[in-house]
Amino acid sequence: MKQTKSGKSDVILRTLSPYDPKVQRYLSLSKQIEQLMNNAEDENDACISIELVAEFCVLQEELYQEALKKHKEEAN
């Protein structure tokens, strides 16, 4: 998950349950993207579909917002 890891990923994975189906899907997409990137011929290879990237980005943002909300609730 090196290429797809970000600050948002860290927050998601530290805050939300890894057993949540949405988190499982997020991890699966991340792994799939990483595998596709590793199999690319070079940095200009169009190896990942825009649909896959879009699904990953939308899901990441949803989970990030959930994680922030949960963190805020736990802080109170």
C-alpha positions as CSV (number, residue, x, y, z in Angstrom):
1,M,0.0,0.0,0.0
2,K,3.0,2.3,-0.3
3,Q,1.8,4.2,-3.4
4,T,-1.7,4.7,-2.1
5,K,-0.8,5.3,1.6
6,S,-1.6,8.8,2.8
7,G,-2.4,10.7,6.0
8,K,-6.0,9.9,5.4
9,S,-5.3,6.2,5.2
10,D,-3.5,6.4,8.5
11,V,-6.5,8.1,10.2
12,I,-8.9,5.6,8.7
13,L,-6.9,2.5,9.7
14,R,-6.2,3.8,13.2
15,T,-9.8,4.9,13.9
16,L,-12.2,2.5,12.1
17,S,-12.6,-1.2,12.6
18,P,-10.7,-3.3,10.0
19,Y,-13.7,-5.7,10.0
20,D,-16.1,-3.0,8.7
21,P,-17.1,-4.0,5.1
22,K,-16.3,-0.5,3.8
23,V,-12.8,-0.6,5.3
24,Q,-12.3,-4.1,3.8
25,R,-13.3,-2.8,0.4
26,Y,-10.9,0.2,0.9
27,L,-8.1,-2.2,1.7
28,S,-8.9,-4.4,-1.2
29,L,-9.0,-1.5,-3.6
30,S,-5.7,-0.2,-2.2
31,K,-4.1,-3.6,-2.7
32,Q,-5.5,-4.0,-6.2
33,I,-4.1,-0.5,-7.2
34,E,-0.7,-1.3,-5.7
35,Q,-0.6,-4.6,-7.7
36,L,-1.5,-2.9,-10.9
37,M,1.1,-0.2,-10.3
38,N,3.8,-2.8,-9.6
39,N,2.9,-4.6,-12.8
40,A,3.1,-1.4,-14.9
41,E,5.7,-1.4,-17.6
42,D,6.8,2.1,-16.8
43,E,5.5,5.3,-15.1
44,N,3.6,6.2,-18.2
45,D,1.7,2.9,-18.5
46,A,-2.1,3.5,-18.2
47,C,-2.5,0.4,-15.9
48,I,-5.3,1.6,-13.6
49,S,-8.8,2.4,-14.8
50,I,-10.2,5.7,-13.9
51,E,-13.3,4.0,-12.4
52,L,-11.0,2.1,-10.0
53,V,-9.2,5.3,-8.9
54,A,-12.6,7.1,-8.6
55,E,-14.1,4.4,-6.4
56,F,-10.9,4.4,-4.2
57,C,-10.9,8.2,-3.8
58,V,-14.7,8.4,-3.0
59,L,-14.5,5.6,-0.5
60,Q,-11.4,7.1,1.1
61,E,-13.1,10.4,1.6
62,E,-16.2,8.8,3.0
63,L,-14.2,6.7,5.4
64,Y,-12.0,9.6,6.4
65,Q,-15.1,11.7,7.3
66,E,-16.4,8.8,9.3
67,A,-13.1,8.5,11.1
68,L,-13.0,12.2,11.9
69,K,-16.5,12.1,13.3
70,K,-15.8,9.0,15.4
71,H,-12.6,10.6,16.7
72,K,-14.4,13.8,17.6
73,E,-17.2,11.8,19.4
74,E,-14.6,9.8,21.4
75,A,-12.8,13.0,22.4
76,N,-16.0,14.4,24.0
